[in-house]
């Protein structure tokens, strides 16, 4: 799943469930053009339940600001080793190379996530496939949540918490 998050700067958080936790990468744009690398910084793991979070992270907290569920659905790894055996997502992550197929509401098709430094810097690259050009043409219209069909501004205006009695 992908969160769109307006903290100190607007960005997207790619979150892939691996062994019951969400491995996460922050990036400033979504790769929709085939072969265009996007810098993705690996950040702290998040609990699995966090995939449903849409709302406001309160002021004074790390990442304060509105968060939307920008995209969600299924994904699978498709990297194979020299003997044509599928490589586990955990092993792919450890090796610094994930090849994933997304079946999201917005993003579809193949992507490569490759580590480029020891400091958790990765590149996310869209693979040229049947979805590449269609994604790029539609991307400009994706400003609403797939969870509740709201914009980040609408989420930011929601009540900040329970009213005090």
Secondary structure by P-SEA (a helix, b strand, c coil): ccccccccccbbbbbbbccccccbbbbccccccccbbbbbbbccccccccccccccccccccccccccccbbbbbbbbccccccccccaaaaaaacbbbbbbbccccccbbbbbbccccbbbbbbbccccaaaaaaaacccccccccccccaaaaaacccccccc
